[in-house]
Amino acid sequence: MARLRDPDNGCPWDQQQTFATIAPYTIEEAYEVADSIHHNDMDGLKSELGDLLFQVVFHARMAEEQGAFSFNDVVSGIVDKMERRHPHVFGDAVVGSVDEQSE
């Protein structure tokens, strides 16, 4: 992504994009993921998940260029969130059922 957005040698289209201009593509890719799931299309799902991940990478790169956060920060945030939401897996909490887990 850094190469695509490089001001000297990157892609002019990618260089011009902003969060606002990319957001519709992000939404479209999420719908295409859901459509592949709905149609039980595993090859399509693999492709669409890649397209959606590309959108995440694109947004993260633009944020990094602004000094806001990096892709690694996004990944670290996911890890932290999953650990907080699953103390029964990553900590000492014990749950006996799904109902107890959601409390």
C-alpha positions in Angstrom: 0.0 0.0 0.0 2.9 2.3 0.8 4.2 1.8 -2.8 0.8 2.4 -4.3 0.5 5.7 -2.4 4.1 6.8 -2.9 4.0 10.4 -4.0 6.7 9.9 -6.6 6.2 6.5 -8.1 2.8 5.3 -6.9 -0.5 5.1 -8.6 -2.2 8.5 -9.2 -5.6 7.1 -8.4 -4.5 5.5 -5.1 -2.6 8.7 -4.2 -5.8 10.8 -4.6 -8.0 8.7 -2.4 -9.2 9.8 1.1 -11.1 8.1 3.8 -14.3 9.5 2.4 -13.7 8.4 -1.2 -12.7 4.9 -0.1 -15.5 4.4 2.4 -18.1 3.4 -0.3 -15.8 0.7 -1.6 -15.3 -0.6 1.9 -19.1 -0.9 2.3 -19.4 -2.6 -1.1 -16.8 -5.2 -0.2 -18.5 -6.0 3.1 -21.7 -6.6 1.2 -19.9 -8.8 -1.3 -18.5 -10.8 1.6 -22.1 -11.3 2.9 -23.4 -12.2 -0.5 -20.7 -14.9 -0.9 -21.7 -16.3 2.5 -25.4 -16.2 1.5 -24.6 -18.2 -1.6 -22.2 -20.6 0.1 -19.5 -19.5 -2.4 -16.3 -20.3 -0.6 -14.1 -19.3 -3.6 -16.0 -16.0 -3.8 -15.7 -15.6 0.0 -11.9 -16.0 -0.1 -11.7 -13.4 -2.8 -14.1 -11.0 -1.2 -12.4 -11.3 2.2 -9.1 -10.4 0.5 -10.8 -7.3 -1.1 -12.2 -6.3 2.3 -8.8 -6.8 3.9 -7.3 -4.6 1.2 -9.8 -1.8 2.2 -8.6 -2.1 5.8 -5.0 -1.9 4.7 -5.8 1.1 2.5 -7.5 3.0 5.4 -4.7 2.1 7.8 -2.1 3.3 5.4 -3.9 6.7 5.0 -4.1 6.9 8.8 -0.4 6.2 9.1 0.4 8.9 6.6 -1.5 11.3 8.9 0.3 10.0 12.0 -2.9 8.7 13.5 -2.3 5.0 13.7 -0.8 2.1 11.7 -2.0 -1.3 10.5 -0.1 -2.9 13.4 -2.1 -0.6 15.8 -5.3 -2.0 14.2 -4.2 -5.6 14.7 -3.1 -4.8 18.3 -6.5 -3.3 19.0 -8.2 -6.5 17.7 -6.1 -8.6 20.0 -6.7 -6.4 23.0 -10.5 -6.4 22.3 -10.7 -10.2 21.9 -8.8 -10.7 25.2 -11.1 -8.3 27.0 -14.2 -9.9 25.5 -13.0 -13.5 26.3 -11.6 -13.5 29.8 -12.8 -17.1 30.0 -10.3 -18.0 27.2 -7.5 -15.6 27.9 -7.8 -15.2 31.6 -9.0 -16.9 34.7 -12.7 -16.4 34.3 -14.9 -19.4 34.2 -18.2 -19.6 32.4 -20.6 -22.6 32.2 -22.8 -21.6 29.3 -23.2 -19.2 26.4 -25.8 -17.3 28.5 -23.3 -16.8 31.3 -20.7 -15.7 28.8 -22.9 -12.9 27.5 -23.6 -11.5 31.0 
